[in-house]
Amino acid sequence: MEFIIIILGIILDRITKIWALKYLALGNNVIIIPNFFAFSYLENRGAAFGILQNKLLFLVVITLIVLIGIVYYILKYKPTSNLLRIGLAFVISGAIGNLIDRVMYGFVVDFILLHYKNVYYFPTFNIADMLVSLGALLLAIYLIKEEIHGK
């Protein structure tokens, strides 16, 4: 199941980013909900929330280290918790999605824009970011459950 999550996550991320590159990069924005939700092209040359701008090599190396660490953990400890395995699969999928962008383009393609009128703009993101965030949430839930149950 984890392998399917990883593959489907990467495919969904690639398809949406290819669409963004072909359509949105031309300056076409797609407004889904006025003053709240749109698709708008952005080249992110940093990490989450735009930190570490123009640190491409550093971000590629860190991503590879994290991916190797997760795979090592899975192979060595063979976790039995579905929550843990699925959370790690989402993180792997999203990390690979953004890694592909960094290696292919030198930046990450972001295009999902949430905002409130012109008052507040959440940083533009992509499907890979959503996968990593969902994975991190599942891992946090797993850790809380483990702490509560004393394992």
N, CA, C and O atoms as a GROMACS GRO file, in nm:
protein
  604
    1MET      N    1   0.081  -0.120   0.000
    1MET     CA    2   0.000   0.000   0.000
    1MET      C    3   0.086   0.127   0.000
    1MET      O    4   0.053   0.224  -0.068
    2GLU      N    5   0.196   0.125   0.076
    2GLU     CA    6   0.283   0.243   0.083
    2GLU      C    7   0.343   0.274  -0.054
    2GLU      O    8   0.355   0.390  -0.093
    3PHE      N    9   0.381   0.169  -0.125
    3PHE     CA   10   0.440   0.188  -0.258
    3PHE      C   11   0.339   0.254  -0.351
    3PHE      O   12   0.376   0.341  -0.431
    4ILE      N   13   0.213   0.216  -0.342
    4ILE     CA   14   0.108   0.275  -0.425
    4ILE      C   15   0.090   0.423  -0.390
    4ILE      O   16   0.076   0.506  -0.479
    5ILE      N   17   0.090   0.455  -0.261
    5ILE     CA   18   0.079   0.595  -0.217
    5ILE      C   19   0.194   0.677  -0.275
    5ILE      O   20   0.173   0.786  -0.327
    6ILE      N   21   0.314   0.624  -0.266
    6ILE     CA   22   0.432   0.696  -0.316
    6ILE      C   23   0.420   0.720  -0.467
    6ILE      O   24   0.438   0.832  -0.514
    7ILE      N   25   0.390   0.615  -0.542
    7ILE     CA   26   0.382   0.627  -0.688
    7ILE      C   27   0.268   0.720  -0.730
    7ILE      O   28   0.289   0.808  -0.813
    8LEU      N   29   0.149   0.702  -0.673
    8LEU     CA   30   0.036   0.787  -0.709
    8LEU      C   31   0.060   0.933  -0.670
    8LEU      O   32   0.022   1.024  -0.743
    9GLY      N   33   0.123   0.954  -0.556
    9GLY     CA   34   0.155   1.091  -0.512
    9GLY      C   35   0.251   1.159  -0.609
    9GLY      O   36   0.231   1.275  -0.645
   10ILE      N   37   0.354   1.088  -0.650
   10ILE     CA   38   0.450   1.144  -0.745
   10ILE      C   39   0.382   1.173  -0.879
   10ILE      O   40   0.404   1.278  -0.938
   11ILE      N   41   0.300   1.080  -0.926
   11ILE     CA   42   0.230   1.099  -1.054
   11ILE      C   43   0.137   1.220  -1.048
   11ILE      O   44   0.138   1.304  -1.138
   12LEU      N   45   0.056   1.230  -0.942
   12LEU     CA   46  -0.036   1.343  -0.928
   12LEU      C   47   0.042   1.475  -0.922
   12LEU      O   48   0.002   1.573  -0.984
   13ASP      N   49   0.150   1.476  -0.847
   13ASP     CA   50   0.233   1.596  -0.837
   13ASP      C   51   0.290   1.635  -0.973
   13ASP      O   52   0.284   1.752  -1.012
   14ARG      N   53   0.345   1.538  -1.046
   14ARG     CA   54   0.404   1.566  -1.178
   14ARG      C   55   0.299   1.617  -1.275
   14ARG      O   56   0.323   1.716  -1.345
   15ILE      N   57   0.183   1.552  -1.281
   15ILE     CA   58   0.079   1.594  -1.376
   15ILE      C   59   0.037   1.738  -1.348
   15ILE      O   60   0.024   1.818  -1.441
   16THR      N   61   0.016   1.771  -1.223
   16THR     CA   62  -0.030   1.907  -1.190
   16THR      C   63   0.079   2.010  -1.218
   16THR      O   64   0.050   2.121  -1.261
   17LYS      N   65   0.204   1.974  -1.193
   17LYS     CA   66   0.313   2.069  -1.219
   17LYS      C   67   0.338   2.086  -1.369
   17LYS      O   68   0.369   2.196  -1.414
   18ILE      N   69   0.324   1.980  -1.445
   18ILE     CA   70   0.337   1.991  -1.591
   18ILE      C   71   0.226   2.082  -1.644
   18ILE      O   72   0.252   2.167  -1.730
   19TRP      N   73   0.104   2.065  -1.594
   19TRP     CA   74  -0.005   2.153  -1.632
   19TRP      C   75   0.027   2.298  -1.596
   19TRP      O   76   0.007   2.388  -1.677
   20ALA      N   77   0.077   2.320  -1.475
   20ALA     CA   78   0.111   2.456  -1.431
   20ALA      C   79   0.219   2.516  -1.521
   20ALA      O   80   0.211   2.634  -1.558
   21LEU      N   81   0.319   2.437  -1.557
   21LEU     CA   82   0.426   2.485  -1.644
   21LEU      C   83   0.373   2.519  -1.784
   21LEU      O   84   0.415   2.618  -1.844
   22LYS      N   85   0.283   2.439  -1.834
   22LYS     CA   86   0.232   2.460  -1.971
   22LYS      C   87   0.127   2.570  -1.978
   22LYS      O   88   0.120   2.643  -2.077
   23TYR      N   89   0.046   2.582  -1.876
   23TYR     CA   90  -0.066   2.675  -1.882
   23TYR      C   91  -0.046   2.799  -1.795
   23TYR      O   92  -0.057   2.912  -1.843
   24LEU      N   93  -0.017   2.777  -1.667
   24LEU     CA   94  -0.009   2.890  -1.574
   24LEU      C   95   0.117   2.973  -1.593
   24LEU      O   96   0.115   3.094  -1.569
   25ALA      N   97   0.228   2.911  -1.636
   25ALA     CA   98   0.354   2.984  -1.653
   25ALA      C   99   0.343   3.091  -1.761
   25ALA      O  100   0.425   3.182  -1.766
   26LEU      N  101   0.243   3.082  -1.845
   26LEU     CA  102   0.222   3.181  -1.950
   26LEU      C  103   0.154   3.307  -1.896
   26LEU      O  104   0.127   3.401  -1.971
   27GLY      N  105   0.127   3.308  -1.766
   27GLY     CA  106   0.061   3.423  -1.706
   27GLY      C  107  -0.088   3.403  -1.687
   27GLY      O  108  -0.158   3.496  -1.647
   28ASN      N  109  -0.136   3.285  -1.716
   28ASN     CA  110  -0.279   3.256  -1.699
   28ASN      C  111  -0.305   3.212  -1.555
   28ASN      O  112  -0.251   3.112  -1.510
   29ASN      N  113  -0.385   3.287  -1.486
   29ASN     CA  114  -0.429   3.246  -1.353
   29ASN      C  115  -0.569   3.188  -1.365
   29ASN      O  116  -0.648   3.230  -1.449
   30VAL      N  117  -0.599   3.091  -1.280
   30VAL     CA  118  -0.731   3.031  -1.278
   30VAL      C  119  -0.793   3.058  -1.142
   30VAL      O  120  -0.745   3.008  -1.040
   31ILE      N  121  -0.896   3.137  -1.139
   31ILE     CA  122  -0.964   3.171  -1.014
   31ILE      C  123  -1.072   3.067  -0.989
   31ILE      O  124  -1.164   3.050  -1.068
   32ILE      N  125  -1.058   2.997  -0.877
   32ILE     CA  126  -1.155   2.894  -0.840
   32ILE      C  127  -1.265   2.955  -0.753
   32ILE      O  128  -1.384   2.941  -0.782
   33ILE      N  129  -1.225   3.023  -0.646
   33ILE     CA  130  -1.317   3.097  -0.559
   33ILE      C  131  -1.262   3.238  -0.546
   33ILE      O  132  -1.157   3.258  -0.487
   34PRO      N  133  -1.332   3.337  -0.602
   34PRO     CA  134  -1.281   3.474  -0.598
   34PRO      C  135  -1.242   3.518  -0.457
   34PRO      O  136  -1.312   3.490  -0.360
   35ASN      N  137  -1.130   3.587  -0.448
   35ASN     CA  138  -1.077   3.641  -0.323
   35ASN      C  139  -1.041   3.534  -0.220
   35ASN      O  140  -1.029   3.564  -0.101
   36PHE      N  141  -1.023   3.407  -0.267
   36PHE     CA  142  -0.990   3.301  -0.171
   36PHE      C  143  -0.898   3.193  -0.227
   36PHE      O  144  -0.800   3.157  -0.163
   37PHE      N  145  -0.929   3.139  -0.346
   37PHE     CA  146  -0.858   3.022  -0.396
   37PHE      C  147  -0.836   3.036  -0.547
   37PHE      O  148  -0.929   3.058  -0.624
   38ALA      N  149  -0.708   3.021  -0.587
   38ALA     CA  150  -0.674   3.032  -0.729
   38ALA      C  151  -0.552   2.946  -0.759
   38ALA      O  152  -0.480   2.903  -0.669
   39PHE      N  153  -0.531   2.922  -0.888
   39PHE     CA  154  -0.408   2.860  -0.935
   39PHE      C  155  -0.326   2.972  -1.000
   39PHE      O  156  -0.372   3.037  -1.094
   40SER      N  157  -0.206   2.991  -0.950
   40SER     CA  158  -0.120   3.098  -0.997
   40SER      C  159   0.025   3.050  -0.993
   40SER      O  160   0.072   3.007  -0.887
   41TYR      N  161   0.096   3.057  -1.103
   41TYR     CA  162   0.230   3.002  -1.118
   41TYR      C  163   0.334   3.079  -1.036
   41TYR      O  164   0.335   3.202  -1.034
   42LEU      N  165   0.422   3.002  -0.970
   42LEU     CA  166   0.532   3.061  -0.895
   42LEU      C  167   0.651   2.966  -0.899
   42LEU      O  168   0.635   2.846  -0.880
   43GLU      N  169   0.769   3.019  -0.924
   43GLU     CA  170   0.892   2.940  -0.918
   43GLU      C  171   0.955   2.962  -0.781
   43GLU      O  172   1.004   3.072  -0.752
   44ASN      N  173   0.954   2.860  -0.698
   44ASN     CA  174   1.008   2.869  -0.563
   44ASN      C  175   1.152   2.818  -0.565
   44ASN      O  176   1.176   2.699  -0.584
   45ARG      N  177   1.245   2.907  -0.544
   45ARG     CA  178   1.387   2.871  -0.544
   45ARG      C  179   1.439   2.848  -0.403
   45ARG      O  180   1.560   2.848  -0.379
   46GLY      N  181   1.346   2.829  -0.310
   46GLY     CA  182   1.381   2.802  -0.172
   46GLY      C  183   1.306   2.681  -0.120
   46GLY      O  184   1.270   2.591  -0.195
   47ALA      N  185   1.282   2.682   0.011
   47ALA     CA  186   1.210   2.572   0.075
   47ALA      C  187   1.075   2.625   0.121
   47ALA      O  188   1.025   2.725   0.068
   48ALA      N  189   1.016   2.560   0.219
   48ALA     CA  190   0.884   2.600   0.269
   48ALA      C  191   0.883   2.747   0.309
   48ALA      O  192   0.977   2.798   0.371
   49PHE      N  193   0.774   2.814   0.272
   49PHE     CA  194   0.754   2.955   0.303
   49PHE      C  195   0.865   3.044   0.245
   49PHE      O  196   0.886   3.155   0.293
   50GLY      N  197   0.934   2.995   0.143
   50GLY     CA  198   1.035   3.074   0.074
   50GLY      C  199   1.168   3.088   0.147
   50GLY      O  200   1.252   3.169   0.107
   51ILE      N  201   1.189   3.009   0.253
   51ILE     CA  202   1.317   3.019   0.323
   51ILE      C  203   1.427   2.952   0.240
   51ILE      O  204   1.398   2.873   0.150
   52LEU      N  205   1.550   2.982   0.269
   52LEU     CA  206   1.668   2.924   0.203
   52LEU      C  207   1.667   2.948   0.052
   52LEU      O  208   1.697   2.857  -0.026
   53GLN      N  209   1.633   3.068   0.011
   53GLN     CA  210   1.631   3.102  -0.131
   53GLN      C  211   1.767   3.079  -0.195
   53GLN      O  212   1.871   3.112  -0.138
   54ASN      N  213   1.764   3.022  -0.315
   54ASN     CA  214   1.883   3.000  -0.398
   54ASN      C  215   1.986   2.908  -0.331
   54ASN      O  216   2.106   2.923  -0.357
   55LYS      N  217   1.943   2.817  -0.248
   55LYS     CA  218   2.030   2.717  -0.184
   55LYS      C  219   2.001   2.580  -0.243
   55LYS      O  220   1.977   2.484  -0.170
   56LEU      N  221   2.002   2.571  -0.375
   56LEU     CA  222   1.960   2.451  -0.448
   56LEU      C  223   2.038   2.327  -0.404
   56LEU      O  224   1.977   2.226  -0.369
   57LEU      N  225   2.169   2.333  -0.407
   57LEU     CA  226   2.249   2.217  -0.372
   57LEU      C  227   2.221   2.172  -0.229
   57LEU      O  228   2.207   2.052  -0.203
   58PHE      N  229   2.214   2.265  -0.138
   58PHE     CA  230   2.185   2.234   0.002
   58PHE      C  231   2.050   2.163   0.014
   58PHE      O  232   2.039   2.062   0.083
   59LEU      N  233   1.948   2.216  -0.054
   59LEU     CA  234   1.814   2.157  -0.045
   59LEU      C  235   1.809   2.018  -0.108
   59LEU      O  236   1.741   1.929  -0.057
   60VAL      N  237   1.881   1.997  -0.218
   60VAL     CA  238   1.886   1.865  -0.280
   60VAL      C  239   1.955   1.766  -0.186
   60VAL      O  240   1.906   1.655  -0.167
   61VAL      N  241   2.067   1.806  -0.128
   61VAL     CA  242   2.142   1.716  -0.038
   61VAL      C  243   2.059   1.683   0.086
   61VAL      O  244   2.052   1.566   0.126
   62ILE      N  245   1.997   1.783   0.145
   62ILE     CA  246   1.915   1.759   0.265
   62ILE      C  247   1.799   1.665   0.232
   62ILE      O  248   1.769   1.574   0.310
   63THR      N  249   1.734   1.687   0.118
   63THR     CA  250   1.623   1.599   0.079
   63THR      C  251   1.670   1.456   0.061
   63THR      O  252   1.604   1.363   0.106
   64LEU      N  253   1.784   1.438  -0.004
   64LEU     CA  254   1.838   1.303  -0.022
   64LEU      C  255   1.872   1.238   0.111
   64LEU      O  256   1.846   1.119   0.131
   65ILE      N  257   1.930   1.314   0.203
   65ILE     CA  258   1.964   1.260   0.336
   65ILE      C  259   1.837   1.217   0.409
   65ILE      O  260   1.833   1.109   0.469
   66VAL      N  261   1.732   1.301   0.404
   66VAL     CA  262   1.606   1.267   0.469
   66VAL      C  263   1.545   1.142   0.407
   66VAL      O  264   1.501   1.052   0.479
   67LEU      N  265   1.543   1.135   0.274
   67LEU     CA  266   1.487   1.018   0.206
   67LEU      C  267   1.565   0.891   0.241
   67LEU      O  268   1.505   0.788   0.269
   68ILE      N  269   1.696   0.899   0.241
   68ILE     CA  270   1.778   0.783   0.277
   68ILE      C  271   1.752   0.743   0.422
   68ILE      O  272   1.743   0.624   0.453
   69GLY      N  273   1.739   0.841   0.509
   69GLY     CA  274   1.711   0.813   0.650
   69GLY      C  275   1.577   0.743   0.670
   69GLY      O  276   1.567   0.649   0.748
   70ILE      N  277   1.476   0.789   0.599
   70ILE     CA  278   1.343   0.727   0.611
   70ILE      C  279   1.346   0.584   0.558
   70ILE      O  280   1.294   0.493   0.622
   71VAL      N  281   1.407   0.565   0.441
   71VAL     CA  282   1.415   0.430   0.383
   71VAL      C  283   1.495   0.338   0.475
   71VAL      O  284   1.457   0.223   0.495
   72TYR      N  285   1.605   0.388   0.531
   72TYR     CA  286   1.685   0.308   0.626
   72TYR      C  287   1.600   0.268   0.746
   72TYR      O  288   1.601   0.152   0.789
   73TYR      N  289   1.526   0.364   0.800
   73TYR     CA  290   1.440   0.336   0.916
   73TYR      C  291   1.338   0.227   0.882
   73TYR      O  292   1.318   0.134   0.960
   74ILE      N  293   1.275   0.239   0.765
   74ILE     CA  294   1.173   0.141   0.725
   74ILE      C  295   1.234   0.003   0.709
   74ILE      O  296   1.178  -0.096   0.756
   75LEU      N  297   1.349  -0.004   0.644
   75LEU     CA  298   1.413  -0.134   0.620
   75LEU      C  299   1.466  -0.196   0.749
   75LEU      O  300   1.456  -0.317   0.768
   76LYS      N  301   1.521  -0.114   0.838
   76LYS     CA  302   1.581  -0.167   0.961
   76LYS      C  303   1.475  -0.206   1.064
   76LYS      O  304   1.484  -0.313   1.125
   77TYR      N  305   1.374  -0.121   1.084
   77TYR     CA  306   1.279  -0.143   1.192
   77TYR      C  307   1.147  -0.203   1.147
   77TYR      O  308   1.067  -0.248   1.230
   78LYS      N  309   1.122  -0.205   1.017
   78LYS     CA  310   1.001  -0.264   0.962
   78LYS      C  311   0.877  -0.229   1.046
   78LYS      O  312   0.816  -0.316   1.108
   79PRO      N  313   0.841  -0.101   1.047
   79PRO     CA  314   0.728  -0.060   1.133
   79PRO      C  315   0.599  -0.133   1.098
   79PRO      O  316   0.569  -0.156   0.981
   80THR      N  317   0.525  -0.169   1.201
   80THR     CA  318   0.400  -0.242   1.181
   80THR      C  319   0.278  -0.150   1.183
   80THR      O  320   0.171  -0.189   1.137
   81SER      N  321   0.294  -0.030   1.235
   81SER     CA  322   0.181   0.064   1.243
   81SER      C  323   0.145   0.115   1.103
   81SER      O  324   0.230   0.170   1.032
   82ASN      N  325   0.020   0.096   1.064
   82ASN     CA  326  -0.027   0.149   0.936
   82ASN      C  327  -0.016   0.301   0.932
   82ASN      O  328   0.020   0.358   0.829
   83LEU      N  329  -0.048   0.366   1.042
   83LEU     CA  330  -0.042   0.511   1.050
   83LEU      C  331   0.101   0.560   1.024
   83LEU      O  332   0.121   0.656   0.949
   84LEU      N  333   0.198   0.496   1.085
   84LEU     CA  334   0.338   0.533   1.067
   84LEU      C  335   0.382   0.507   0.923
   84LEU      O  336   0.444   0.594   0.862
   85ARG      N  337   0.351   0.391   0.870
   85ARG     CA  338   0.394   0.357   0.734
   85ARG      C  339   0.330   0.448   0.630
   85ARG      O  340   0.396   0.491   0.535
   86ILE      N  341   0.203   0.478   0.646
   86ILE     CA  342   0.134   0.566   0.551
   86ILE      C  343   0.187   0.709   0.563
   86ILE      O  344   0.208   0.777   0.462
   87GLY      N  345   0.209   0.755   0.685
   87GLY     CA  346   0.266   0.889   0.705
   87GLY      C  347   0.402   0.902   0.638
   87GLY      O  348   0.430   1.001   0.571
   88LEU      N  349   0.487   0.802   0.656
   88LEU     CA  350   0.618   0.803   0.592
   88LEU      C  351   0.607   0.798   0.440
   88LEU      O  352   0.685   0.861   0.370
   89ALA      N  353   0.510   0.723   0.389
   89ALA     CA  354   0.489   0.714   0.244
   89ALA      C  355   0.451   0.850   0.186
   89ALA      O  356   0.500   0.889   0.079
   90PHE      N  357   0.364   0.923   0.255
   90PHE     CA  358   0.326   1.057   0.208
   90PHE      C  359   0.447   1.151   0.208
   90PHE      O  360   0.466   1.227   0.114
   91VAL      N  361   0.527   1.146   0.314
   91VAL     CA  362   0.647   1.230   0.321
   91VAL      C  363   0.743   1.196   0.207
   91VAL      O  364   0.794   1.285   0.140
   92ILE      N  365   0.767   1.067   0.185
   92ILE     CA  366   0.856   1.025   0.076
   92ILE      C  367   0.804   1.075  -0.058
   92ILE      O  368   0.880   1.130  -0.138
   93SER      N  369   0.676   1.057  -0.083
   93SER     CA  370   0.615   1.097  -0.209
   93SER      C  371   0.633   1.246  -0.236
   93SER      O  372   0.677   1.286  -0.344
   94GLY      N  373   0.600   1.327  -0.138
   94GLY     CA  374   0.613   1.472  -0.154
   94GLY      C  375   0.757   1.517  -0.167
   94GLY      O  376   0.788   1.605  -0.247
   95ALA      N  377   0.846   1.456  -0.089
   95ALA     CA  378   0.988   1.492  -0.096
   95ALA      C  379   1.044   1.460  -0.234
   95ALA      O  380   1.119   1.539  -0.291
   96ILE      N  381   1.007   1.345  -0.288
   96ILE     CA  382   1.054   1.307  -0.422
   96ILE      C  383   0.996   1.403  -0.526
   96ILE      O  384   1.066   1.443  -0.619
   97GLY      N  385   0.869   1.439  -0.512
   97GLY     CA  386   0.807   1.532  -0.606
   97GLY      C  387   0.880   1.663  -0.616
   97GLY      O  388   0.909   1.710  -0.726
   98ASN      N  389   0.912   1.724  -0.503
   98ASN     CA  390   0.985   1.851  -0.506
   98ASN      C  391   1.132   1.832  -0.544
   98ASN      O  392   1.192   1.921  -0.604
   99LEU      N  393   1.189   1.718  -0.509
   99LEU     CA  394   1.327   1.689  -0.550
   99LEU      C  395   1.338   1.681  -0.703
   99LEU      O  396   1.433   1.732  -0.761
  100ILE      N  397   1.240   1.618  -0.766
  100ILE     CA  398   1.240   1.610  -0.912
  100ILE      C  399   1.243   1.750  -0.972
  100ILE      O  400   1.319   1.776  -1.066
  101ASP      N  401   1.161   1.841  -0.919
  101ASP     CA  402   1.160   1.979  -0.969
  101ASP      C  403   1.296   2.045  -0.952
  101ASP      O  404   1.348   2.107  -1.046
  102ARG      N  405   1.353   2.032  -0.835
  102ARG     CA  406   1.481   2.099  -0.809
  102ARG      C  407   1.590   2.049  -0.904
  102ARG      O  408   1.672   2.127  -0.953
  103VAL      N  409   1.590   1.919  -0.929
  103VAL     CA  410   1.691   1.861  -1.017
  103VAL      C  411   1.664   1.899  -1.163
  103VAL      O  412   1.756   1.933  -1.237
  104MET      N  413   1.537   1.892  -1.205
  104MET     CA  414   1.503   1.920  -1.346
  104MET      C  415   1.506   2.068  -1.381
  104MET      O  416   1.554   2.106  -1.488
  105TYR      N  417   1.455   2.153  -1.291
  105TYR     CA  418   1.437   2.294  -1.326
  105TYR      C  419   1.524   2.391  -1.246
  105TYR      O  420   1.545   2.505  -1.288
  106GLY      N  421   1.574   2.348  -1.131
  106GLY     CA  422   1.648   2.440  -1.045
  106GLY      C  423   1.556   2.517  -0.952
  106GLY      O  424   1.602   2.608  -0.882
  107PHE      N  425   1.429   2.484  -0.951
  107PHE     CA  426   1.329   2.546  -0.864
  107PHE      C  427   1.212   2.450  -0.850
  107PHE      O  428   1.201   2.352  -0.924
  108VAL      N  429   1.124   2.481  -0.755
  108VAL     CA  430   1.003   2.401  -0.735
  108VAL      C  431   0.885   2.478  -0.793
  108VAL      O  432   0.869   2.597  -0.769
  109VAL      N  433   0.803   2.408  -0.870
  109VAL     CA  434   0.683   2.468  -0.929
  109VAL      C  435   0.572   2.471  -0.823
  109VAL      O  436   0.525   2.366  -0.778
  110ASP      N  437   0.532   2.590  -0.784
  110ASP     CA  438   0.420   2.609  -0.692
  110ASP      C  439   0.307   2.677  -0.769
  110ASP      O  440   0.332   2.756  -0.860
  111PHE      N  441   0.183   2.646  -0.733
  111PHE     CA  442   0.072   2.704  -0.809
  111PHE      C  443  -0.060   2.714  -0.734
  111PHE      O  444  -0.155   2.772  -0.786
  112ILE      N  445  -0.068   2.659  -0.614
  112ILE     CA  446  -0.194   2.665  -0.538
  112ILE      C  447  -0.187   2.786  -0.446
  112ILE      O  448  -0.098   2.796  -0.360
  113LEU      N  449  -0.281   2.877  -0.465
  113LEU     CA  450  -0.280   3.003  -0.392
  113LEU      C  451  -0.407   3.018  -0.310
  113LEU      O  452  -0.518   3.018  -0.365
  114LEU      N  453  -0.390   3.029  -0.180
  114LEU     CA  454  -0.501   3.056  -0.088
  114LEU      C  455  -0.479   3.196  -0.030
  114LEU      O  456  -0.369   3.229   0.014
  115HIS      N  457  -0.584   3.276  -0.029
  115HIS     CA  458  -0.570   3.411   0.025
  115HIS      C  459  -0.706   3.464   0.068
  115HIS      O  460  -0.810   3.412   0.029
  116TYR      N  461  -0.703   3.568   0.147
  116TYR     CA  462  -0.826   3.638   0.183
  116TYR      C  463  -0.819   3.777   0.122
  116TYR      O  464  -0.747   3.865   0.170
  117LYS      N  465  -0.896   3.795   0.014
  117LYS     CA  466  -0.897   3.920  -0.062
  117LYS      C  467  -0.752   3.962  -0.087
  117LYS      O  468  -0.671   3.881  -0.130
  118ASN      N  469  -0.719   4.088  -0.060
  118ASN     CA  470  -0.580   4.132  -0.070
  118ASN      C  471  -0.521   4.154   0.068
  118ASN      O  472  -0.421   4.224   0.083
  119VAL      N  473  -0.584   4.094   0.169
  119VAL     CA  474  -0.544   4.114   0.307
  119VAL      C  475  -0.438   4.014   0.350
  119VAL      O  476  -0.339   4.052   0.412
  120TYR      N  477  -0.458   3.886   0.316
  120TYR     CA  478  -0.364   3.782   0.359
  120TYR      C  479  -0.344   3.681   0.248
  120TYR      O  480  -0.439   3.632   0.188
  121TYR      N  481  -0.219   3.651   0.221
  121TYR     CA  482  -0.183   3.548   0.123
  121TYR      C  483  -0.102   3.439   0.191
  121TYR      O  484   0.005   3.465   0.245
  122PHE      N  485  -0.154   3.316   0.190
  122PHE     CA  486  -0.078   3.202   0.238
  122PHE      C  487   0.028   3.173   0.132
  122PHE      O  488   0.001   3.190   0.013
  123PRO      N  489   0.149   3.130   0.171
  123PRO     CA  490   0.250   3.101   0.070
  123PRO      C  491   0.201   3.000  -0.034
  123PRO      O  492   0.140   2.899   0.000
  124THR      N  493   0.228   3.029  -0.161
  124THR     CA  494   0.186   2.942  -0.270
  124THR      C  495   0.252   2.806  -0.254
  124THR      O  496   0.369   2.798  -0.216
  125PHE      N  497   0.178   2.699  -0.284
  125PHE     CA  498   0.230   2.564  -0.262
  125PHE      C  499   0.187   2.471  -0.375
  125PHE      O  500   0.128   2.517  -0.473
  126ASN      N  501   0.216   2.342  -0.362
  126ASN     CA  502   0.185   2.244  -0.465
  126ASN      C  503   0.139   2.113  -0.400
  126ASN      O  504   0.129   2.104  -0.278
  127ILE      N  505   0.112   2.013  -0.484
  127ILE     CA  506   0.065   1.883  -0.434
  127ILE      C  507   0.172   1.816  -0.346
  127ILE      O  508   0.140   1.759  -0.242
  128ALA      N  509   0.298   1.824  -0.387
  128ALA     CA  510   0.406   1.763  -0.308
  128ALA      C  511   0.409   1.822  -0.167
  128ALA      O  512   0.428   1.749  -0.070
  129ASP      N  513   0.392   1.952  -0.157
  129ASP     CA  514   0.389   2.016  -0.025
  129ASP      C  515   0.273   1.963   0.058
  129ASP      O  516   0.287   1.941   0.178
  130MET      N  517   0.158   1.943  -0.007
  130MET     CA  518   0.043   1.887   0.063
  130MET      C  519   0.072   1.745   0.112
  130MET      O  520   0.032   1.708   0.222
  131LEU      N  521   0.140   1.666   0.030
  131LEU     CA  522   0.174   1.529   0.068
  131LEU      C  523   0.267   1.527   0.189
  131LEU      O  524   0.246   1.450   0.283
  132VAL      N  525   0.369   1.611   0.186
  132VAL     CA  526   0.462   1.618   0.300
  132VAL      C  527   0.388   1.663   0.425
  132VAL      O  528   0.408   1.607   0.533
  133SER      N  529   0.303   1.764   0.412
  133SER     CA  530   0.228   1.815   0.528
  133SER      C  531   0.134   1.709   0.584
  133SER      O  532   0.125   1.692   0.705
  134LEU      N  533   0.064   1.638   0.496
  134LEU     CA  534  -0.025   1.531   0.541
  134LEU      C  535   0.055   1.420   0.609
  134LEU      O  536   0.014   1.369   0.713
  135GLY      N  537   0.169   1.385   0.551
  135GLY     CA  538   0.255   1.284   0.612
  135GLY      C  539   0.302   1.327   0.750
  135GLY      O  540   0.302   1.247   0.844
  136ALA      N  541   0.343   1.453   0.762
  136ALA     CA  542   0.389   1.504   0.892
  136ALA      C  543   0.275   1.502   0.994
  136ALA      O  544   0.297   1.472   1.111
  137LEU      N  545   0.154   1.535   0.950
  137LEU     CA  546   0.038   1.531   1.039
  137LEU      C  547   0.013   1.388   1.087
  137LEU      O  548  -0.011   1.366   1.206
  138LEU      N  549   0.017   1.292   0.996
  138LEU     CA  550  -0.004   1.152   1.034
  138LEU      C  551   0.105   1.104   1.129
  138LEU      O  552   0.078   1.029   1.223
  139LEU      N  553   0.229   1.147   1.105
  139LEU     CA  554   0.339   1.109   1.196
  139LEU      C  555   0.318   1.170   1.334
  139LEU      O  556   0.346   1.106   1.435
  140ALA      N  557   0.271   1.294   1.339
  140ALA     CA  558   0.243   1.358   1.468
  140ALA      C  559   0.132   1.284   1.542
  140ALA      O  560   0.142   1.262   1.663
  141ILE      N  561   0.028   1.245   1.471
  141ILE     CA  562  -0.081   1.168   1.532
  141ILE      C  563  -0.028   1.035   1.584
  141ILE      O  564  -0.063   0.992   1.694
  142TYR      N  565   0.056   0.970   1.505
  142TYR     CA  566   0.116   0.843   1.547
  142TYR      C  567   0.195   0.863   1.677
  142TYR      O  568   0.181   0.784   1.771
  143LEU      N  569   0.277   0.965   1.683
  143LEU     CA  570   0.359   0.990   1.803
  143LEU      C  571   0.272   1.020   1.924
  143LEU      O  572   0.301   0.973   2.035
  144ILE      N  573   0.166   1.098   1.905
  144ILE     CA  574   0.075   1.128   2.016
  144ILE      C  575   0.007   1.002   2.065
  144ILE      O  576  -0.004   0.980   2.185
  145LYS      N  577  -0.040   0.919   1.972
  145LYS     CA  578  -0.104   0.793   2.010
  145LYS      C  579  -0.006   0.703   2.086
  145LYS      O  580  -0.044   0.641   2.185
  146GLU      N  581   0.117   0.698   2.040
  146GLU     CA  582   0.217   0.615   2.107
  146GLU      C  583   0.245   0.667   2.248
  146GLU      O  584   0.263   0.588   2.341
  147GLU      N  585   0.248   0.797   2.262
  147GLU     CA  586   0.274   0.856   2.394
  147GLU      C  587   0.157   0.829   2.489
  147GLU      O  588   0.178   0.798   2.606
  148ILE      N  589   0.035   0.840   2.439
  148ILE     CA  590  -0.083   0.815   2.521
  148ILE      C  591  -0.091   0.669   2.563
  148ILE      O  592  -0.124   0.640   2.678
  149HIS      N  593  -0.060   0.579   2.472
  149HIS     CA  594  -0.068   0.437   2.502
  149HIS      C  595   0.059   0.383   2.567
  149HIS      O  596   0.065   0.265   2.602
  150GLY      N  597   0.159   0.468   2.584
  150GLY     CA  598   0.280   0.428   2.656
  150GLY      C  599   0.367   0.327   2.587
  150GLY      O  600   0.438   0.252   2.654
  151LYS      N  601   0.364   0.323   2.456
  151LYS     CA  602   0.447   0.226   2.384
  151LYS      C  603   0.583   0.283   2.357
  151LYS      O  604   0.667   0.216   2.297
   0.00000   0.00000   0.00000
